[in-house]
Amino acid sequence: MIAQRAGTTALRRVAAAPSSVFKLATPLAMQTRTFQTDKLTPSDGSALLAKQRLSRPVSPHLEIYDAKQTWFGGSAWQRITGASFSGALYASAVAYLAAPLVGWHLESASLVACAAALPVAVKGGLKFLVAWPFVFHAINGVRHLAFDFGVGFARSTIIKTGWYFWGASIVGGLYLAFFM
């Protein structure tokens, strides 16, 4: 109860006579910068803009990067596999919705009959084309989660784990394609 009274009393005193901390800064203490505007014709404005663009830095392009750098190994393929799965999901959903209108037969029975008519090597290859990006995206996503926690950022570690994850994704893709 005493602490509450002390707090209330302090608030009343500050409200009655605020200190210099709560006062606005004086104009002399504030920094000022003068500026001047000019009216420009549209052609003068375009010329000024073109002159300003010439003094801006040019953004780098992919050709400046060293191909031996580590960013292309896992990070770029993580994005490529994720985007390809997203695109495949949207394409299959649109195809499934448009199938009755167009006359396609995308029912499960017709898809199974189509897959059963393929040779074993072709089925395995098609399954690997789907399984490898899935496995790579899954296990390389764990690697990127480790990167988010700040683990494994040494260049040699990035290169070694990159090769491990490539190998593991190929083995996992082959396993899913031919043994599942």
C-alpha positions in Angstrom: 0.0 0.0 0.0 2.9 2.4 0.8 4.4 1.7 -2.6 1.2 2.5 -4.4 0.9 5.8 -2.5 4.5 6.7 -3.3 3.9 6.0 -7.0 0.7 8.0 -7.0 2.3 10.9 -5.2 5.2 10.9 -7.6 2.9 11.0 -10.6 0.9 13.9 -9.1 4.1 15.9 -8.6 5.3 15.3 -12.1 1.9 16.2 -13.5 1.8 19.4 -11.5 5.3 20.6 -12.4 7.0 18.7 -15.2 10.7 18.8 -15.3 12.9 20.0 -18.2 13.1 16.3 -19.4 9.5 16.5 -20.5 9.7 19.9 -22.2 10.1 20.2 -25.9 13.6 21.0 -27.2 14.2 24.6 -27.9 14.6 25.6 -31.6 18.3 26.5 -30.9 19.1 22.9 -29.8 17.5 21.4 -32.9 19.4 20.7 -36.1 18.1 22.4 -39.2 18.8 22.1 -42.8 17.7 24.6 -45.4 16.6 23.5 -48.9 15.4 25.2 -52.0 13.1 23.9 -54.7 13.0 25.0 -58.3 10.3 24.6 -60.8 11.5 22.5 -63.7 10.0 21.9 -67.1 9.3 18.3 -67.9 12.3 18.1 -70.3 14.6 19.6 -67.6 13.3 17.1 -65.1 13.9 14.2 -67.5 17.5 15.5 -68.1 18.1 15.8 -64.4 16.8 12.3 -63.8 19.0 10.9 -66.6 22.1 12.7 -65.1 21.3 11.2 -61.6 20.9 7.7 -63.1 24.4 7.9 -64.6 25.9 8.4 -61.1 24.1 5.5 -59.5 25.9 2.1 -59.1 25.0 -0.7 -61.4 23.5 -3.8 -59.8 25.7 -6.9 -60.1 24.5 -9.8 -62.2 25.1 -13.5 -62.0 28.2 -13.3 -64.2 30.2 -11.7 -61.4 29.9 -14.7 -59.1 32.5 -17.4 -59.0 31.0 -20.8 -60.1 33.0 -22.5 -57.3 31.2 -20.6 -54.6 29.1 -22.6 -52.2 25.8 -20.7 -52.7 24.8 -22.5 -55.9 25.1 -26.0 -54.4 22.3 -26.3 -51.9 20.7 -23.0 -51.6 19.7 -22.5 -55.2 18.6 -26.1 -55.6 16.5 -25.8 -52.5 14.6 -22.9 -54.1 14.4 -24.7 -57.5 13.0 -27.9 -56.0 10.5 -26.0 -53.8 9.3 -23.8 -56.8 9.0 -26.9 -59.0 6.9 -28.7 -56.4 4.7 -25.6 -56.0 4.3 -25.3 -59.7 3.5 -29.0 -60.1 0.9 -28.7 -57.4 -0.8 -25.7 -59.0 -0.7 -27.3 -62.5 -2.1 -30.6 -61.3 -4.9 -28.8 -59.4 -5.8 -26.7 -62.4 -5.7 -29.8 -64.7 -7.9 -31.7 -62.3 -10.4 -28.9 -62.2 -10.4 -28.4 -65.9 -10.5 -32.1 -66.8 -14.3 -32.4 -67.0 -14.6 -29.3 -69.2 -11.8 -30.4 -71.6 -12.6 -34.1 -71.7 -9.5 -35.4 -70.0 -9.7 -38.5 -67.9 -7.7 -37.8 -64.7 -9.5 -40.2 -62.5 -7.4 -42.5 -60.3 -8.3 -45.6 -62.3 -7.2 -44.1 -65.6 -4.0 -42.8 -64.1 -3.2 -46.2 -62.7 -3.9 -47.9 -66.0 -1.7 -45.5 -67.8 1.2 -46.1 -65.3 0.8 -49.8 -65.5 1.2 -49.8 -69.2 4.7 -48.3 -69.0 7.9 -50.4 -68.9 9.6 -50.9 -65.5 12.6 -48.7 -66.3 10.4 -45.8 -67.5 8.3 -46.1 -64.3 11.4 -46.1 -62.2 12.9 -43.1 -64.0 9.7 -41.1 -63.7 9.4 -42.0 -60.0 13.0 -40.9 -59.5 12.3 -37.6 -61.2 9.6 -37.0 -58.6 11.4 -38.7 -55.6 14.8 -37.0 -55.9 13.6 -33.4 -55.6 11.3 -34.4 -52.8 14.1 -36.1 -50.8 16.6 -33.3 -51.6 14.2 -30.6 -50.5 13.3 -32.4 -47.3 16.8 -33.2 -46.1 18.4 -29.9 -47.4 15.7 -28.1 -45.6 17.0 -29.6 -42.4 20.5 -28.3 -43.4 19.0 -24.8 -43.9 17.3 -24.9 -40.5 20.8 -25.6 -39.0 22.0 -22.6 -40.9 19.2 -20.5 -39.4 20.5 -21.5 -36.0 24.0 -20.4 -37.0 25.5 -23.9 -37.2 27.9 -25.0 -39.9 28.9 -21.8 -41.5 32.5 -22.6 -42.0 33.3 -22.9 -45.8 34.7 -26.4 -45.5 31.7 -27.5 -43.5 29.3 -26.0 -46.1 31.1 -27.9 -48.9 31.3 -31.2 -47.0 27.7 -31.1 -45.8 26.6 -30.1 -49.3 28.2 -33.2 -50.8 26.7 -35.4 -48.1 23.3 -34.1 -48.7 23.6 -34.5 -52.5 24.6 -38.1 -52.0 22.0 -38.8 -49.4 19.3 -37.3 -51.6 20.3 -39.4 -54.7 20.4 -42.6 -52.6 17.0 -41.6 -51.0 15.5 -40.8 -54.4 16.7 -44.2 -55.8 15.3 -46.0 -52.8 11.9 -44.4 -53.2 11.9 -44.9 -56.9 12.9 -48.5 -57.1 12.1 -50.1 -53.7 8.9 -48.4 -52.7 
